[in-house]
Amino acid sequence: MDDTPRRTVPIKLDVPKERRGDLHRTKDQFLYCANRTSKWAWRYDDYCITSKNKAENALYEELREKTDLTANLVQKGIRRAIEAVDAGVEKLKQGEKTSQPDFDSWSVVYDKRSATFNDDHATLSTPNGRVTAEYVHPPEDEREDTPFGRYYESDDWDASSATLQYDEQDDAFYLHVTLKTPDYESDGTERQECELRDDARENGVVLGVDLNVTGAFAVASTGEFIGSADHLNHKRDQYEQRRARLQQTGTRSAHLTIQSIGSRFSDWSLDWLHNRANDLIAEAQDAGVDGIIFENLDYIRKNIANGSKFQQWAYAKFVELVEYKVESTALFVDFVDPAYTSQRCSNCGFTHQDNRDDKSFECQDCEYEVNADYNAAKNIANRYCGYIHRGQKSRGGWATSQLALKSGTLNVNGDYTPTELLG
């Protein structure tokens, strides 16, 4: 049994007006997952199912199709319902009266895969990408005696999960963050194991990934080029051209053919993205990294606002698939602000719009020349390392970070370690 001490700190959020609807939509779909699972698992006349694995195996695909939630939030909705069903079964065993759990209160459960808990803001996964919400808390000189100051800002406590709630009367969102003590000491043995984990987590390595609408679909900071965005777009164009010709025909047979080829193309696209996600995870595991870092999808959508809806869908679906697939690995996925990652020189840090010319990158300061997408991938990883260097808590729980390169790792201070010395 996990008896680690916990504290819950409620934090009011300043949610941008245009993103508030995304959080309400997240709640509706999250509760749908929980209630669907509760109905499936609660079989009073027969037996109740309390296995999370059985519930996920039976319902995951269905709920992923019927909602727009990320893989992690669907799993959280399933698990929340199973925990409630399990508690109901215990009541029945004790002779108490109870009924099928029903979820109607405003709440969404997040963990470190679906949210980031930063010093002054949180990012929360929604069906429309991540929402960044600033914390509303007392001024710094008044925080010391508040739960936020005593626990959230303390190095002795680590944010592990949170429940998002909405106060209808105040029209305000609150994040109830659960914190644990990473160095909890219940006996000598557990303390020794904790110290070993702390040593192992002192440093981590991350893989930066740049996604593109032309050229290579994904480029990693190790120099691995994964998939061809041009090939994906070509297949899409072929489908659109054939659909246009059939629409001009206007017959019922043509209409049925459009539906058929549309379904085949959808299946092909999803399978292609699945395979590319597997390729990326394999590259991350081969490189021995701890996490995969992408640009924030909200910014990506703005950057390719003139691109097709299909390209935007492919970006989001690929990241979603990677997030889902790493659930069964030791890897994590996180995001950074992508501002200027394509213009910054990963060699010297000089940033200028003239550094990049399509797929070519030549620094106007140090004259470093490299593939532009590879340069951006290194900047993405390096930015995450910078976050950790400045004190932000990493998903992996370590204090420092390095980025994975073709032949070794590089830390935020520019210190290079060749592959042969990493073993």
Residue pairs with C-beta under 8 A, 6 or more apart in sequence:
3 186
4 180
4 181
4 184
5 180
5 181
5 184
6 178
6 179
6 180
7 147
7 151
7 157
7 178
7 179
8 176
8 177
8 178
8 179
9 147
9 148
9 151
9 152
9 176
9 177
9 179
10 147
10 174
10 175
10 176
10 177
11 122
11 135
11 136
11 137
11 148
11 152
11 174
11 175
11 176
11 177
12 135
12 136
12 137
12 172
12 173
12 174
13 122
13 133
13 134
13 135
13 136
13 172
13 173
13 174
13 175
14 133
14 134
14 135
14 136
15 23
15 131
15 133
15 173
16 131
16 132
16 133
19 126
19 128
19 131
19 133
20 173
22 126
22 127
22 128
22 129
22 131
23 108
23 124
23 126
23 131
23 164
23 166
23 173
24 166
25 68
25 126
25 127
25 128
26 69
26 73
26 108
26 124
26 125
26 126
26 127
26 164
27 106
27 107
27 108
27 164
27 166
29 67
29 68
29 69
29 73
29 127
30 69
30 73
30 76
30 77
30 107
30 108
30 109
31 77
31 103
31 104
31 107
32 63
32 66
32 67
32 77
33 59
33 63
33 67
33 69
33 73
33 74
33 77
33 78
33 81
34 77
34 78
34 80
34 81
34 84
34 103
35 81
35 102
35 103
36 59
36 62
36 63
36 81
37 55
37 59
37 63
37 77
37 78
37 81
37 82
38 81
38 84
38 85
38 100
38 101
38 102
38 103
39 100
40 49
40 55
40 58
40 59
41 48
41 49
41 50
41 55
41 81
41 82
41 85
42 48
42 85
42 88
42 100
42 101
43 49
44 100
48 85
48 88
48 89
49 55
49 82
49 85
50 82
50 85
50 86
50 89
51 82
52 78
52 79
52 82
55 78
55 79
55 81
55 82
56 75
56 78
56 79
59 78
60 74
60 75
60 78
63 69
63 74
63 77
63 78
64 71
64 74
67 74
67 127
68 127
68 128
69 77
69 125
69 127
70 114
70 125
70 320
70 323
70 324
71 320
71 323
71 324
71 327
72 111
72 113
72 114
72 125
72 323
72 324
72 327
73 108
73 110
73 114
73 125
75 327
76 108
76 109
76 110
76 111
76 114
77 109
80 103
80 109
81 101
81 103
84 101
84 103
85 100
85 101
87 101
88 98
88 99
88 100
88 101
91 97
91 98
92 98
106 165
106 166
106 168
107 163
107 164
107 165
108 163
108 164
109 161
109 162
109 163
109 164
110 124
110 125
110 161
110 162
110 163
110 164
111 160
111 161
111 162
112 159
112 160
112 161
112 332
112 395
113 323
113 327
113 332
113 333
113 395
114 124
114 125
115 122
115 123
115 124
115 125
115 162
116 122
116 123
116 334
116 335
116 395
117 159
117 162
117 177
117 393
118 392
118 393
119 153
119 391
119 392
120 134
120 135
121 132
121 133
121 134
121 135
122 132
122 133
122 135
122 162
122 175
123 130
123 131
123 132
123 133
123 296
123 335
124 130
124 131
124 133
124 164
124 175
129 296
129 297
129 298
129 301
129 316
130 296
130 297
130 298
130 335
132 298
133 173
133 175
135 148
137 143
137 146
137 148
138 146
138 148
138 149
143 149
143 153
144 150
151 157
151 179
152 159
152 177
152 179
156 181
156 182
156 183
157 179
157 180
157 181
157 182
158 179
158 180
158 181
158 182
158 393
158 397
159 177
159 178
159 179
159 393
160 178
160 179
160 180
161 177
161 178
162 175
162 176
162 177
162 178
163 175
163 176
163 178
164 173
164 174
164 175
164 176
165 173
165 174
165 175
165 176
166 172
166 173
166 174
167 173
167 174
182 194
182 198
182 397
183 191
183 194
183 198
184 190
184 194
185 191
185 194
201 396
201 397
201 398
201 399
202 398
202 399
202 400
203 398
203 399
203 400
203 401
203 402
204 290
204 291
204 388
204 394
204 396
204 398
204 400
204 401
204 402
205 287
205 288
205 289
205 290
205 401
205 402
205 403
205 404
205 409
206 289
206 290
206 291
206 292
206 293
206 334
206 381
206 384
206 385
206 401
206 402
206 403
206 404
207 220
207 221
207 222
207 283
207 284
207 287
207 289
207 291
207 292
207 293
207 381
207 403
207 404
208 220
208 221
208 293
208 377
208 378
208 379
208 380
208 381
208 382
208 384
208 403
208 404
209 218
209 219
209 220
209 221
209 280
209 292
209 293
209 294
209 377
209 380
210 218
210 219
210 295
210 341
210 373
210 374
210 376
210 377
210 380
211 217
211 218
211 294
211 295
211 300
211 315
211 318
211 319
212 218
212 219
212 229
212 373
213 229
213 233
213 304
213 307
213 311
214 229
214 230
214 233
214 359
215 228
215 229
215 230
215 359
215 373
216 225
216 226
216 227
216 228
216 229
216 373
217 226
217 227
217 228
217 229
217 232
217 276
217 314
217 318
218 225
218 226
218 227
218 276
218 280
218 318
219 225
219 226
219 371
219 373
219 374
219 376
219 377
220 226
220 280
220 283
220 284
220 287
220 377
220 404
221 374
221 377
221 378
221 380
221 381
221 403
221 404
221 405
222 283
222 287
222 404
222 405
222 406
223 374
223 405
223 406
224 283
225 373
226 276
226 279
226 280
226 283
227 272
227 276
227 279
229 311
232 269
232 272
232 314
233 311
235 265
235 268
235 269
236 265
236 269
236 308
236 310
239 261
239 262
239 265
242 261
243 258
243 261
243 262
246 254
246 255
246 257
246 258
247 254
247 258
269 314
270 317
273 314
273 317
273 318
273 321
274 321
276 318
277 318
277 321
277 322
277 325
278 325
280 292
280 322
281 292
281 322
281 325
281 326
281 329
281 331
284 292
284 331
285 329
285 331
287 404
288 404
288 422
289 331
289 404
290 330
290 331
290 332
290 396
290 398
291 331
291 332
291 333
291 334
291 384
291 394
291 395
291 396
292 322
292 326
292 331
292 332
292 333
292 334
293 333
293 334
293 335
293 336
293 380
293 381
293 384
294 319
294 322
294 333
294 334
294 335
294 336
294 380
295 335
295 336
295 337
295 338
295 341
295 380
296 335
296 336
296 337
296 338
297 315
297 316
297 319
297 335
299 337
299 338
299 339
300 312
300 315
300 338
301 312
301 315
303 338
304 311
304 312
304 315
319 333
322 333
323 333
326 332
326 333
332 395
332 396
333 395
334 384
334 394
334 395
336 380
336 383
336 384
336 387
337 383
338 380
340 351
340 379
341 376
341 379
341 380
341 383
342 356
342 372
342 375
342 376
342 379
343 351
343 352
343 353
343 355
343 356
344 350
344 351
344 355
344 375
344 379
345 351
345 355
345 361
345 363
345 365
345 366
345 368
345 375
346 368
346 370
346 375
346 378
346 379
346 382
347 363
347 366
347 368
347 370
348 363
348 365
348 366
348 368
350 363
350 364
350 365
350 366
352 364
352 365
354 364
355 361
355 362
355 363
355 364
356 372
356 375
357 372
358 372
359 371
359 372
359 373
360 369
360 371
360 372
361 368
361 369
361 370
361 371
361 372
361 375
362 368
362 369
363 369
378 403
378 405
381 403
381 404
382 403
382 410
382 412
384 401
384 403
385 400
385 401
385 402
385 403
385 411
385 412
386 412
387 394
388 394
388 398
388 399
388 400
388 401
388 412
389 400
389 401
389 412
394 401
400 411
400 412
401 411
401 412
402 409
402 410
402 411
402 412
402 417
403 409
403 410
403 411
405 416
407 418
407 419
408 416
408 417
408 418
408 419
408 421
408 422
409 416
409 417
409 422
410 416
410 417
411 417
